Amino acid sequence: MPFESKPTDIFKEFGRQFIDQIPTVNAVKTDIKEKDNQYIVEADLPGFDKKNINLSYNEGTLKISAKRSIESRTENEEGRVIQRERSTDSVSREFSFSNIDSDKISASYKDGVLTVVLPKKDEQDLAGSNITID
């Protein structure tokens, strides 16, 4: 047989190369701890400014999202730009919680770690609210 593989295998390889070129979605790496009266969510967001982090709780869902833009510029001795690169990065993650007192949710951001404290409540709270990050 002149071919070691089938002629249609070329399409499989093309598909594999195409899939490898698709950018992956960056997920927020998190730890979630449950205590008697609250949940604590710690999310790693290194390199993001606090002002570019969005945090909301609505209908039992906590949503964390963040965006950043990075620009690098290289100039020669005469001050002419010889290289300029720009990139943007965004991450997002959602978590479902029940029995949360949405009016008492608090958040802080320090050293690239976002900490969200979600106090538990006896009744299920479906009202939404925005959360201020300290």
Protein Blocks (a to p, Z undefined) as FASTA:
>chain_A
ZZfbdfklmmmmmmmmmmmmpccdddddddddddfkbccdddddehiafklpccddeehi
acdddddddddddddfkopafbdcddddddddddddehiafklgccddeehiacdddddd
fbdcfbdcddddZZ
